[in-house]
């Protein structure tokens, strides 16, 4: 399994929009979160957050208690 050094290298050497898993708008994730009808004050943990735009989209929908976790500090810095 790749470690933090690997993932830091991925994000240090590529634009985050150029990786195959990047989504401009994380519609599927937002739909799934919407299905469980969370209140805006509930906490959401995004494991493997990377450089995802999910947190931005959730903030735009009124969620404020977000925790982003990723093995790569480079990804989270994006």
C-alpha angles and dihedrals in degrees: 000000000000116000133216092278090060095049093043087055092050092054095039093052103038137047108256089234090059098063116101095240097053117120122192089207118019095217097158093052092046091049092052092048089048091054092063092052098225120190114241090246095058120105121251122197116202106197113196090017095163111165092327122155090217094100092052091050092048092050089051088054091053102264112139107167103077130151118195119198129183137152089231119074087190091059093048091048090061 
